[in-house]
Amino acid sequence: MLRHIARPLLASWFVASGVQAARKPAEHVQAARRGSGLVTKALGAEPLSEKQVTTLVRAHGVALATAGGLLAFGKTPRTAALALALLTVPLAAVNQPFSASDEDREARAQRFVGNLGAIGAALIAGADREGRPSLNWRLQQARAAREAARSARSAAKEG
C-alpha cells in the first residue's frame, strides 16, 4: 500500500520539474549553458547555440516528466526510477555551488542538495523489488536445484 502512495509523491517533483522545463525552458537555459559549456569544452567541440541549449532543456524536461509519469503510474517503476536518478545527475552538476560567486552560492547549494536528495530517493525506488527476490537469488536457487537433481540422478543410477 505504501508504494502506491510513495511512488506518485516522489514522481510529482520530477513531473513538475520536467513539465516546467519543457514549457518554460528560458528559466533553465543559463544553468544548461554552463553545463553544456563544460561538456563541449571537455570534448573539444563547438559551443552549443541558444536554440540547441533550449532544445536540450526541453528534451530533458520531457524525459523527466515521462519517466516521472511512468513511476507514478507504476509502469516499469524500477527502470523509471533509475532513469530519473540518471536524468537528475546533470541537474546536480550544473547546480553545484563550489564554483559559484558568494551571492549565487546559497541558492545553488540549496538546489544541489535537493538534487542529491532526489537522486537518492530515485535510487531507493529503483532498488525496490516489491518483496520479490532478486534475479541473482533466483539464479542461485535454479543452479542449486539443478545440481540437486543431478546428484539425485547420479545416486539413482548407482543404487
N, C-alpha and C positions, 0 to 999 in steps of 0.2 A: 504493500500500500504506500509506503514511504517513497518508493521510487516513482510512483505515478504522480506524486506531488513535487518531489525534489527536482526531477529532471526538467519539467517545464519551468520551474522557478530559476534554475541555473541557466536554461536556454534563453530565458527572457532577456538577460543582459546582452547576450550575443546577437539575438534577433534585433533588438532595439538599436544596438550599435551598428549592425550591418545595414539596416534599413536607413538609418540616419546618414551613414556614409554614402550609401547609394543615391539617396535623394538630394543630399546637400554636400557634395564632395569638396566644395571650396573650403569648408571648415577644417578639412583634414589634409589639404594639399601641401601646406607648409611642412608639416611633420613628414609626410610621404616624400617630399622633395629631399629632405635631409637624409632619409633612409635610402632613397634611390641613388642619391649622390654618393653615398658611401659604397654602395654596391657597384655602381658603374665605375667609380674610381678604382676599386679593388680589381675589377675585371679589365680595366684599361679601355672601357667602352666610352662612347659619346654620352654626355648627359641627356636625360630624357626631356622631351619638350613638355610644356604646360599641359597640352592635350593628352599626351601619353601618361603623365602622372595622374591627371584627372580620371582617365580611363582605368588606370591601375587601382585607384582608390575606389571607384565604383565597382569594379570586378571583385575586389577584396570584400567590399560591403555585401555584395550579392552572395558571395561564398560563405561569409559569416552568417548571414540571415538564413541561407538554405541549410547549412549544417545545424544551426540552432533549431530550425523548424523540425528537422529530422530527429534531433534529440528530444525535443518537446513532445513529439507525437510517438516516440518510441520506435521509430523506423531505423534499423541498424544503429542503435544507440551507442554501442562501443566505438564503431567506426566514426560516427558523427562527433562523439566527444573527443576522440583523438585528433580528428580533423580540426576541431575548434581549438584544441591546445596548440597545434601547429600553426594555425592561422593567427593566433594571438602572439606568437613569438615576435613577428616583425613589429607589432604594436609596442611591445615591451622594449624592443631595441631602439625604436625612434623616440620613445618617451624616457629613456634612461637619463637620469639627472646629472650624471657625472661630468659632462662637458658643458653644462648649461651655465648661463650667467646667473648671478645671485637672484635677480628678480624672477626669473623663469624657473629656477631650480625647485622651489617648493611645489609649484603646480605640476611640474614634470615628475617629481618624486612621488606625488600622490597618484598620478596616472600609472606610473611604473609599478608601484606596489599593488595597485588594483589589477593591472595586467598580470602580474605574477600570481596573485590570488586566483584569477580566472584560469590561468594555465594549470595551476594545482588542482582546482576543482574539476576542470575538464579531464585531467589525467586520472583523478579518482573515479570519475564517472566512466571513463574509458576502460578502467581495470575491473569494473563491477561485472561479475559474471552471473548475477542474479541467483546465487546459490548453486549454480551448476559447476561441476568440476572443470578444471582447465583441460585444454587439449593435451598438454603434456601428461597429466594424470591419466587421462583416458588411454593414451598410447602405452603408458607403462602397464596399465591394467590389461590391455589387449595382449601385450607381449608376455606378461606373466601367465595369462590364461592359455596362450598358445604353447608356452613352454610346459605348463602343467599337462596339457593334452598330449604333447609329445612324450612326456615322461610316462603318462598313463598307458599310451600305446606300446612303448618300449617294455614296460612291466608286463603288459598282457601278452606280448609276443614271447617273452622269456618264461612266463609262468604257465 
